[in-house]
């Protein structure tokens, strides 16, 4: 009895250890999970060559072949190419060399050693890295936008244009921010120098790229699939969307025959790290064969995409392989239906199996886990597949056709329908790839890049992931990449000219930080380089000359035009607002609503801050003791000269004040009054003064004009000879007891 208990305990211990070991193995398999994204070449014009990663042969590029880390492209003279990675578009001009150094879920690292490339990046997550490496710099995109990179590798120059967005240039021991509206030419390797200017006029390549963008913006398919699904761009042209019961929105191809079936017009290629991958021949044949599921409804095939709200995980081919005696000399497969679990034939973790299924079809996670466990435990497969029973749904070819990337539609092997239905589903293909499995059956390349372009070193801020050979998990030869460390705070580009650039390179780091803080309100909250200019940070999106720091000048608020600022050294107190300081007013005074006006011609720099009304000095005729001093005429003459000099401009700029007209007779324009009318002027001034004494006290703002017909006198604070009276206490005036002024004889001419 005791021996039985000991044996049972030992068996339990072994079972627990085995379960823990299997769990550890499953978790360790995460490092083998392939990326969830690839690139697709969807447009080729002219001669475009392709070299798979780790291979030495160049072949003619074919659309719809998935591109991943290590793959190389070359556009020959007069050629163009367009690629997509999710919602991002990559367009290559003539004689351009592009390499995918690293392409994963959160990383897009491109090597452009020669030529021209236009990027339209529509989305970047906070943790995404999008970087272009050239022979003398690394350009890291910090936000979605439109960019152009021109590389002249022979001269060691890189030209970067930012129509919208923003990025960071690193090279030669420096880092610089390039913002929207700038075009910068960087030259030099050990010491990176630059010229910055406004964006030049567009050329034919940019116009072609813009036309392609406008075409994508009109896609109806964007309403039914995730915007991050690679390769949906051609669905509108070759099919239509409709609604089918049990499936919802589906896409139906319109240019296929009645006997057509999915995964039949194309060939198989071996692409690392997934393995056997389907490459379709149809111009629309990418998204429907690497995402979603196929259903047979109403006597036709329709494609059912996955959830729109999530980014789908790429799969090499969403099919189930069949085996058995009828397939001993060949390979057969059929498309998976909606809700059926895809079990990858390559080494992956359980987490990956869940993601690749739930992002491409509506399926229960428990069902995915059960199928995954059956596969790992080699349990009995009692799963019924809907499409396996559809007539003409299973495609079979010989092993030679399968391995050597030959066209499937021309080499289909006919199999009895009963054998098709009874054939078991297998998850591992006992088929080894041949050399043609990697490069495909394409013709040799018509042109290939010069060897100097292929071997040219590029600059990067991080080392790309090593490319592993297809048949063994050994790293491929190291790429010619020189890594540099970006600065903690990149400098903004200065005004055009090498002198300004040199001056900025020699500026202390403290000044660079201050200039960056002036441009980025939240710069002090950024701790590391990746967060410095990530999307969502309040960096200015469109640059202006006012936003670029100038040497030796203080950065001013963007909303304040420099031409409207008064001389700062002449004002006693500088107001915090960019508007002109308003004098203090009594609380009971109602504000006068004034429209925005241009600044008048007065010397604001000489005007002190206005005191409250109680301390405001009285007007000239109220300041002096009665009777009026005999020099009042001199004061009137001064007033007359002031009126002649300033009344015209002041009347244009100041609104009228609702003060009753002192008399009904029309006023003669001041510039037309002869000096012989001095007595009339004195009499008129006396009447106005008497009328003001009978009116309630009323404060007048310095920037308000008098009533119509009244002299438009400048404020007393603007008269330098009278500034000495501002501190003199006000003299009380006897009410209505002042004798009238003596009559003055008219001036003799």
C-alpha positions in Angstrom: 0.0 0.0 0.0 2.8 2.3 0.9 4.6 1.5 -2.4 1.4 2.4 -4.4 1.2 5.8 -2.6 4.9 6.5 -3.4 4.4 5.6 -7.0 1.3 7.8 -7.3 3.2 10.7 -5.8 6.1 10.2 -8.2 3.7 10.1 -11.2 2.0 13.3 -10.0 5.4 15.0 -9.6 6.5 14.0 -13.1 3.2 15.3 -14.5 3.6 18.6 -12.8 7.1 19.0 -14.0 6.1 18.1 -17.5 3.3 20.6 -17.5 5.7 23.3 -16.3 8.2 22.4 -18.9 5.6 22.6 -21.7 4.5 26.0 -20.4 8.1 27.2 -20.4 8.6 25.9 -23.9 5.4 27.6 -25.1 6.5 30.9 -23.5 10.0 30.6 -24.9 8.4 30.1 -28.4 7.5 33.8 -28.3 10.9 34.6 -29.7 10.2 32.6 -32.8 6.9 34.3 -33.5 7.1 36.0 -36.9 6.2 39.6 -37.4 2.5 40.5 -37.8 3.3 42.9 -40.7 4.8 42.7 -44.2 5.2 45.0 -47.1 3.4 44.5 -50.4 4.6 45.7 -53.8 1.4 46.7 -55.5 2.6 48.8 -58.5 5.5 48.4 -60.8 6.4 50.6 -63.8 9.4 49.8 -65.9 12.2 47.5 -64.7 12.2 46.7 -61.0 14.6 44.1 -59.5 14.2 42.1 -56.3 16.6 40.2 -54.2 15.3 38.1 -51.3 17.1 38.5 -47.9 20.1 36.2 -47.6 20.1 35.4 -51.3 22.6 36.5 -54.0 20.4 36.3 -57.0 18.4 39.2 -58.4 15.1 38.5 -60.2 12.4 40.6 -61.7 10.0 41.8 -59.0 6.5 40.6 -59.1 3.5 42.3 -57.4 1.9 40.7 -54.4 5.0 39.0 -53.1 5.3 39.8 -49.4 8.4 41.7 -48.5 10.1 41.5 -45.1 13.4 42.1 -43.3 16.4 41.7 -45.5 14.7 42.0 -48.9 16.2 44.4 -51.5 14.7 46.4 -54.3 16.2 48.3 -57.2 14.3 50.5 -59.7 16.2 50.9 -62.9 16.4 54.1 -65.0 13.0 55.4 -65.9 11.2 53.0 -63.5 9.0 53.4 -60.4 7.5 51.2 -57.7 4.9 51.6 -55.0 4.8 49.5 -51.8 2.5 49.5 -48.8 3.1 48.6 -45.2 -0.3 48.8 -43.5 -1.6 52.3 -44.2 1.9 53.7 -45.0 2.8 54.2 -48.7 6.4 53.9 -50.0 7.2 55.1 -53.5 10.5 54.8 -55.3 11.7 56.9 -58.2 14.2 56.0 -60.9 17.6 54.4 -59.9 16.7 53.9 -56.3 18.1 51.2 -53.9 15.9 50.2 -51.0 16.4 47.5 -48.3 14.1 46.5 -45.5 16.6 46.4 -42.6 13.9 45.6 -40.0 10.2 45.2 -40.5 8.2 44.1 -37.5 5.0 45.1 -35.7 6.4 48.3 -34.2 9.5 48.9 -36.4 10.0 50.0 -39.9 13.7 50.5 -40.7 14.5 51.3 -44.3 17.9 51.6 -46.0 18.0 54.1 -48.9 21.6 54.1 -50.2 20.8 55.8 -53.5 17.8 57.5 -55.2 14.5 59.1 -54.3 11.7 57.9 -52.0 8.4 59.5 -51.0 6.8 58.4 -47.8 3.2 58.9 -46.8 2.8 57.7 -43.2 -0.8 57.9 -42.1 -0.4 56.4 -38.6 2.3 56.0 -35.9 1.7 54.6 -32.4 3.7 56.0 -29.5 6.0 53.1 -29.5 6.5 52.8 -33.2 9.9 53.4 -34.9 10.0 54.5 -38.5 13.5 55.3 -39.6 15.2 55.8 -43.0 19.0 55.2 -43.0 21.2 57.0 -45.7 24.9 57.1 -46.2 25.4 60.2 -43.9 22.4 60.3 -41.6 19.5 58.5 -39.9 16.1 60.2 -40.3 13.6 59.2 -37.7 9.9 60.1 -38.3 8.3 61.5 -35.2 4.7 61.9 -36.5 2.5 60.9 -39.4 3.0 63.0 -42.5 4.4 63.3 -46.0 8.2 63.1 -46.6 10.6 63.0 -49.4 14.2 61.7 -49.1 16.7 62.2 -52.0 20.1 60.5 -51.6 23.2 61.2 -53.7 25.5 58.5 -52.4 28.5 59.5 -54.5 28.6 63.0 -53.1 27.5 62.0 -49.6 24.4 64.2 -49.6 20.9 63.6 -48.3 18.0 66.0 -49.1 14.9 65.8 -46.8 11.6 67.5 -47.5 8.8 67.6 -45.0 5.4 68.6 -46.4 3.7 67.8 -43.2 4.7 65.9 -40.1 8.2 66.1 -38.5 11.3 64.1 -37.9 14.8 64.0 -36.4 18.0 63.8 -38.3 21.0 62.2 -36.6 24.5 62.1 -37.9 28.0 63.5 -37.5 27.6 63.9 -33.7 24.5 66.1 -34.0 20.8 65.8 -34.1 18.4 68.2 -35.7 14.6 68.6 -35.9 13.1 69.0 -39.4 9.5 70.3 -39.3 6.7 70.8 -41.8 7.4 73.3 -44.5 11.2 72.7 -44.5 13.6 71.3 -47.1 17.1 70.6 -45.8 20.2 69.4 -47.6 22.6 67.6 -45.3 26.2 66.9 -46.4 29.3 65.5 -44.7 29.7 62.3 -42.8 32.1 63.0 -39.9 30.7 66.5 -39.4 27.1 66.9 -40.6 26.4 70.3 -42.1 23.2 71.5 -43.7 21.3 74.1 -45.7 17.7 74.7 -45.0 15.1 76.5 -47.2 11.5 76.5 -48.1 10.1 73.6 -50.2 10.9 73.8 -53.9 8.4 73.4 -56.6 7.0 69.9 -57.3 8.3 67.7 -60.0 6.8 64.9 -62.1 7.6 62.2 -59.5 5.9 64.1 -56.7 2.8 64.8 -58.9 2.6 61.1 -59.6 2.8 60.3 -55.9 0.1 62.8 -55.1 -2.2 61.3 -57.7 -1.7 57.9 -56.1 -2.6 59.4 -52.7 -5.7 60.9 -54.0 -6.7 57.6 -55.5 -6.3 55.9 -52.1 -8.4 58.5 -50.4 -11.4 57.6 -52.5 -11.4 53.8 -51.7 -14.8 52.5 -50.6 -13.1 49.4 -49.2 -11.6 51.5 -46.4 -15.1 51.4 -44.8 -15.1 47.6 -44.5 -11.5 46.7 -43.5 -8.9 47.9 -41.1 -6.8 50.8 -42.4 -3.8 48.9 -41.3 -4.6 45.9 -43.5 -1.8 45.7 -46.1 -2.9 45.3 -49.7 -6.6 46.2 -49.9 -6.0 49.1 -52.3 -7.1 47.3 -55.4 -10.4 45.8 -54.1 -12.6 48.6 -55.4 -11.5 48.2 -59.0 -11.8 44.4 -59.2 -14.9 43.6 -57.1 -17.8 44.9 -55.2 -19.1 44.9 -51.6 -22.4 43.4 -50.5 -24.1 42.0 -47.4 -24.6 38.2 -46.9 -26.6 36.7 -44.1 -24.4 35.1 -41.3 -21.3 36.9 -42.6 -22.2 40.6 -42.9 -20.1 42.7 -45.3 -18.3 40.6 -47.9 -16.3 41.3 -51.0 -17.0 39.5 -54.3 -14.5 39.4 -57.1 -16.0 40.3 -60.5 -13.4 39.2 -63.0 -13.2 35.4 -62.2 -14.6 32.4 -64.0 -17.4 30.1 -62.8 -14.9 27.4 -61.9 -12.6 29.7 -60.0 -11.6 28.9 -56.5 -9.4 30.8 -54.0 -5.6 30.0 -53.8 -5.5 28.6 -57.3 -4.1 31.4 -59.6 -0.6 31.9 -58.3 2.3 29.9 -56.9 4.0 29.0 -53.6 7.2 30.5 -52.3 9.3 29.9 -49.3 9.6 33.1 -47.4 11.4 33.2 -44.0 10.4 33.1 -41.2 6.9 31.8 -42.1 7.8 29.2 -44.6 5.4 28.3 -47.4 3.6 31.5 -48.6 1.0 32.0 -51.2 1.7 34.6 -54.0 -1.4 35.3 -56.1 -1.4 36.4 -59.7 -4.5 38.6 -59.6 -3.8 42.4 -59.3 -6.1 42.4 -56.2 -4.6 39.2 -54.8 -3.0 40.2 -51.6 -5.4 41.1 -48.7 -8.0 38.4 -49.5 -5.3 35.7 -49.3 -3.4 36.8 -46.1 -6.3 38.2 -44.0 -9.9 37.2 -43.3 -11.6 34.0 -44.6 -13.4 32.8 -47.7 -17.0 31.6 -47.8 -19.1 30.0 -50.4 -22.6 31.6 -50.6 -25.2 31.8 -53.3 -23.1 29.7 -55.7 -20.1 32.0 -55.5 -17.0 32.7 -53.5 -16.9 35.8 -51.3 -14.2 37.1 -49.0 -15.1 37.9 -45.4 -12.7 40.3 -43.7 -12.0 40.3 -40.0 -12.9 43.0 -37.4 -12.4 46.6 -38.7 -11.3 48.0 -35.3 -8.1 46.0 -34.9 -5.0 45.7 -37.0 -5.0 42.2 -38.5 -2.0 39.9 -38.2 -0.5 38.8 -41.5 -0.6 35.1 -42.3 1.3 33.4 -45.2 -1.8 31.5 -46.4 -5.1 31.0 -44.5 -5.6 27.4 -45.8 -5.8 23.9 -44.4 -3.5 21.3 -46.0 -4.8 17.8 -46.7 -3.0 14.5 -46.8 -3.6 10.8 -47.0 -3.1 8.1 -49.6 -4.5 10.2 -52.5 -2.0 13.0 -51.7 1.1 10.9 -51.2 2.7 12.3 -54.4 1.3 15.8 -54.2 0.1 18.6 -52.0 -3.5 19.7 -51.6 -5.2 22.6 -49.8 -8.5 24.5 -49.4 -9.4 27.9 -48.0 -10.6 28.2 -44.4 -14.1 29.4 -43.8 -15.2 32.1 -41.3 -14.9 31.0 -37.7 -12.5 28.2 -38.5 -9.1 28.1 -36.6 -5.9 28.6 -38.6 -3.1 26.4 -37.2 0.3 27.7 -38.5 2.6 25.1 -40.0 5.6 27.1 -38.6 6.9 27.3 -35.0 4.9 29.8 -33.0 3.5 30.4 -29.5 0.0 30.0 -28.3 -0.3 33.8 -28.0 0.5 34.1 -31.7 -2.1 31.5 -32.7 -4.7 33.5 -30.8 -3.8 36.8 -32.4 -3.6 35.5 -35.9 -7.1 34.1 -35.6 -9.1 36.6 -33.6 -7.9 39.5 -35.7 -8.9 37.9 -39.0 -12.2 36.2 -38.2 -14.9 36.0 -35.5 -13.8 33.0 -33.5 -13.9 32.1 -29.8 -10.6 32.1 -28.0 -11.5 28.9 -26.2 -11.9 27.2 -29.6 -8.5 28.5 -30.7 -6.9 27.1 -27.5 -8.5 23.7 -27.9 -7.3 23.4 -31.5 -3.8 24.5 -30.6 -3.6 22.0 -27.8 -4.8 19.2 -30.1 -2.0 20.0 -32.5 0.7 20.1 -29.9 -0.4 16.9 -28.2 -1.0 15.1 -31.6 -4.5 14.3 -30.5 -7.2 13.1 -32.9 -8.5 15.8 -35.3 -12.2 15.6 -35.3 -12.8 18.9 -37.0 -15.3 19.5 -39.8 -14.3 22.1 -42.3 -17.0 23.8 -44.4 -15.1 24.5 -47.5 -13.7 21.0 -47.8 -17.1 19.7 -48.9 -17.6 22.4 -51.5 -17.3 21.2 -55.1 -14.0 22.2 -56.8 -12.7 23.9 -53.6 -9.7 21.7 -53.0 -6.7 22.3 -55.2 -3.9 19.7 -55.6 -0.6 19.9 -57.4 2.5 17.7 -57.6 5.4 18.2 -55.2 7.5 19.4 -58.1 5.0 22.2 -59.0 4.7 23.1 -55.3 8.4 23.3 -54.5 9.6 25.0 -57.6 7.1 27.9 -57.5 5.4 26.9 -60.7 2.0 28.3 -61.7 -0.7 26.3 -59.9 -3.6 26.9 -62.3 -1.7 25.3 -65.2 -0.7 22.2 -63.1 -3.8 21.2 -61.1 -4.2 17.5 -60.4 -7.7 16.2 -60.5 -8.8 14.1 -57.5 -12.0 12.1 -56.9 -14.5 14.1 -54.9 -15.0 11.3 -52.3 -11.3 11.2 -51.6 -11.3 15.0 -51.1 -14.0 14.9 -48.5 -12.4 12.0 -46.6 -8.8 13.3 -46.7 -7.4 14.2 -43.3 -6.1 17.7 -42.5 -2.4 17.9 -41.7 -0.6 20.7 -40.0 3.0 19.9 -41.0 4.0 19.6 -44.6 6.8 17.1 -45.2 8.1 19.2 -48.1 11.6 20.7 -48.1 12.2 23.9 -50.2 14.5 24.1 -53.2 16.5 27.0 -54.4 13.7 28.2 -56.7 11.4 28.2 -53.7 13.1 31.3 -52.3 13.5 33.5 -55.4 10.4 32.2 -57.2 10.1 31.3 -60.9 10.6 34.9 -62.0 12.9 35.7 -64.8 16.4 37.0 -64.0 16.6 40.7 -63.4 17.1 42.9 -66.4 19.1 45.3 -64.3 20.7 45.3 -60.9 22.2 48.0 -58.7 25.9 48.8 -58.9 28.0 47.0 -56.4 29.1 50.2 -54.8 25.5 51.0 -54.1 24.8 47.6 -52.6 27.9 47.7 -50.3 27.5 51.4 -49.3 27.5 52.0 -45.6 24.5 53.7 -44.0 23.9 55.5 -40.6 21.3 54.2 -38.2 20.3 55.0 -34.6 19.8 51.3 -33.8 21.1 48.0 -35.1 18.6 46.1 -37.2 17.5 42.6 -36.3 19.7 40.1 -38.0 18.2 38.3 -41.0 18.1 34.5 -40.5 18.5 32.1 -43.3 15.4 30.1 -44.2 16.6 26.6 -43.5 18.5 27.2 -40.3 18.2 29.7 -37.5 21.7 31.2 -38.0 22.1 34.9 -38.5 23.0 36.1 -42.0 26.1 38.2 -42.6 26.1 41.5 -40.9 24.8 44.5 -42.8 27.0 47.5 -43.5 25.3 49.8 -40.9 27.1 52.3 -38.6 25.1 53.1 -35.5 25.1 56.5 -33.9 23.5 57.8 -30.7 21.0 60.7 -31.1 21.2 63.7 -28.9 18.9 64.0 -25.9 17.6 67.3 -27.3 17.9 67.8 -31.1 18.5 71.3 -32.3 16.0 73.1 -34.6 17.3 74.0 -38.0 18.4 77.6 -38.2 17.8 80.1 -41.0 19.1 79.4 -44.5 22.9 79.5 -44.8 25.9 77.6 -43.7 27.0 80.4 -41.4 23.9 80.2 -39.3 24.3 76.4 -39.2 27.9 76.7 -38.1 27.0 79.2 -35.4 24.3 76.9 -34.2 26.6 74.0 -34.0 29.0 76.0 -31.8 26.3 77.3 -29.5 26.3 76.0 -25.9 23.9 73.2 -25.1 22.1 75.5 -22.6 21.1 77.9 -25.4 20.0 75.0 -27.5 17.7 73.8 -24.7 16.3 77.3 -24.3 15.5 77.5 -28.0 13.8 74.1 -27.9 11.7 75.1 -24.9 10.6 78.2 -26.8 9.4 76.0 -29.6 8.0 73.1 -27.6 5.9 74.1 -24.6 6.2 70.7 -23.0 9.8 70.1 -23.7 10.7 70.1 -20.0 8.5 67.0 -19.5 10.3 64.9 -22.0 12.7 62.5 -20.4 14.1 60.3 -23.2 14.7 60.7 -26.9 11.8 58.5 -28.2 9.3 60.6 -26.2 10.9 63.9 -27.4 8.8 64.3 -30.5 6.4 61.4 -30.5 2.9 62.0 -31.9 0.6 63.7 -29.4 3.2 66.0 -28.1 2.4 69.7 -28.6 5.1 70.4 -31.1 4.2 72.9 -33.7 3.0 71.2 -36.8 3.6 73.9 -39.4 6.8 76.0 -39.1 7.0 79.7 -39.6 10.0 81.9 -39.6 8.9 83.3 -36.3 9.2 79.8 -34.8 12.8 79.3 -35.8 15.2 80.7 -33.2 17.5 83.4 -34.5 21.0 84.0 -33.0 21.2 86.8 -30.6 17.5 87.5 -30.4 14.9 86.7 -27.8 12.2 84.3 -28.8 8.9 86.0 -28.8 5.3 84.6 -28.7 4.2 83.4 -32.1 0.9 85.3 -31.9 2.7 88.6 -31.5 3.8 90.3 -34.8 7.2 91.8 -34.4 6.2 95.0 -36.2 3.5 95.9 -33.7 5.8 95.6 -30.6 6.8 99.0 -29.1 10.4 99.7 -28.2 10.9 97.8 -25.0 13.6 100.0 -23.6 11.5 103.2 -23.6 8.4 101.9 -21.8 8.4 102.2 -18.0 6.4 99.0 -17.6 6.2 96.2 -20.1 2.7 94.7 -20.1 2.3 90.9 -20.2 -0.2 91.1 -23.1 1.0 91.8 -26.6 -1.7 94.5 -26.8 -0.9 98.1 -25.8 -1.3 98.8 -22.1 -4.6 100.5 -21.2 -4.6 103.4 -18.7 -6.4 102.9 -15.5 -10.1 103.9 -15.6 -12.7 104.5 -12.9 -14.8 101.6 -12.1 -18.1 103.4 -12.8 -17.0 104.2 -16.4 -18.6 102.1 -19.0 -16.1 100.6 -21.5 -16.2 101.9 -25.0 -16.4 99.1 -27.6 -13.8 99.8 -30.2 -12.9 97.9 -33.3 -9.3 96.8 -33.8 -7.2 99.7 -35.1 -3.7 100.2 -36.4 -1.4 101.9 -34.0 -1.3 105.7 -34.3 1.8 107.7 -34.9 2.2 108.9 -31.3 5.4 108.3 -29.4 4.2 105.5 -27.2 7.7 105.1 -25.8 7.6 108.5 -24.1 4.2 108.0 -22.6 4.2 107.0 -18.9 1.5 104.8 -17.4 -1.6 106.8 -16.8 -2.5 107.4 -13.1 -6.1 107.0 -11.8 -8.5 109.8 -12.4 -8.1 111.3 -8.9 -4.4 111.9 -9.5 -4.7 112.8 -13.2 -3.5 116.3 -13.9 -6.1 118.7 -15.1 -6.3 120.0 -18.6 -4.4 123.3 -19.3 -7.4 125.5 -18.9 -8.3 123.8 -15.6 -4.8 123.7 -14.1 -4.2 127.4 -13.7 -5.7 129.8 -11.2 -8.3 132.2 -12.3 -8.3 134.6 -14.0 -6.7 133.0 -17.0 -3.0 133.9 -17.3 -2.1 136.2 -20.2 -0.1 133.4 -22.0 -3.2 131.5 -22.9 -2.9 132.6 -26.4 0.5 131.1 -26.6 -1.0 127.9 -25.4 -3.8 128.1 -28.0 -1.2 128.6 -30.7 0.6 125.5 -29.5 -2.7 123.7 -29.6 -3.3 125.0 -33.1 0.0 123.6 -34.3 -0.6 120.3 -32.6 -4.0 120.0 -34.2 -2.6 120.8 -37.6 0.1 118.1 -37.3 -1.9 115.3 -35.7 -5.6 115.8 -36.1 -5.9 114.2 -39.5 -4.4 110.8 -38.6 -5.9 110.7 -35.1 -9.4 111.4 -36.5 -9.0 108.4 -38.8 -8.0 106.1 -36.0 -10.2 107.1 -33.2 -14.0 106.6 -33.0 -16.2 109.4 -32.0 -17.3 110.0 -28.4 -21.0 110.7 -27.8 -20.5 114.1 -26.3 -23.1 116.8 -27.3 -22.0 119.4 -29.8 -21.2 122.7 -28.0 -22.8 124.8 -30.7 -24.7 124.3 -33.8 -22.6 126.3 -36.2 -20.5 124.1 -38.5 -16.9 123.7 -37.7 -14.3 124.8 -40.2 -11.6 122.3 -40.9 -8.6 123.1 -38.9 -6.2 122.9 -41.8 -8.3 125.7 -43.5 -8.6 128.1 -40.6 -6.6 131.3 -41.1 -4.7 132.8 -38.2 -7.0 135.9 -38.4 -9.8 133.8 -36.7 -7.9 133.7 -33.4 -10.6 135.8 -31.5 -13.3 133.4 -32.7 -11.2 130.5 -31.5 -10.9 132.1 -28.1 -14.5 132.8 -27.8 -15.3 129.2 -28.9 -12.9 127.7 -26.4 -14.5 129.9 -23.6 -18.0 128.6 -24.5 -16.8 125.0 -24.6 -15.2 125.4 -21.2 -18.3 126.9 -19.7 -20.3 124.0 -21.1 -17.9 121.4 -19.7 -18.3 123.0 -16.3 -22.0 122.4 -16.4 -21.6 118.8 -17.5 -20.9 115.9 -15.0 -17.3 114.8 -14.7 -16.3 112.5 -17.5 -13.0 110.8 -18.1 -11.6 110.7 -21.5 -9.2 108.0 -22.6 -6.1 109.2 -24.2 -6.8 107.3 -27.4 -10.3 108.8 -27.9 -11.1 111.8 -30.1 -13.4 114.7 -29.1 -16.8 115.3 -30.5 -17.3 116.3 -34.1 -16.3 119.9 -34.7 -14.2 120.1 -31.6 -10.5 120.5 -31.7 -8.8 117.1 -31.7 -6.2 117.9 -29.1 -3.5 115.5 -28.2 -3.4 114.3 -24.7 -1.4 116.3 -22.2 0.8 113.4 -21.4 2.2 113.5 -24.8 3.5 117.1 -24.5 7.0 116.9 -23.1 7.0 120.6 -21.9 4.0 119.9 -19.6 5.2 116.6 -18.0 6.5 118.6 -15.1 2.9 119.5 -14.1 1.7 115.9 -13.8 2.9 115.6 -10.2 1.4 119.0 -9.2 -1.8 118.7 -7.1 -5.0 119.8 -8.7 -6.1 123.3 -8.0 -9.8 123.5 -7.0 -11.8 125.7 -9.3 -14.4 128.2 -7.9 -17.7 127.3 -9.4 -18.8 129.7 -12.1 -17.1 132.8 -10.6 -14.3 133.2 -13.0 -14.5 136.5 -15.0 -14.4 136.2 -18.7 -11.0 136.6 -20.3 -10.2 140.1 -21.6 -10.9 140.6 -25.3 -7.8 140.1 -27.5 -7.2 142.3 -30.5 -6.9 140.5 -33.8 -3.5 139.5 -35.0 -2.1 141.8 -37.6 -0.9 140.2 -40.7 
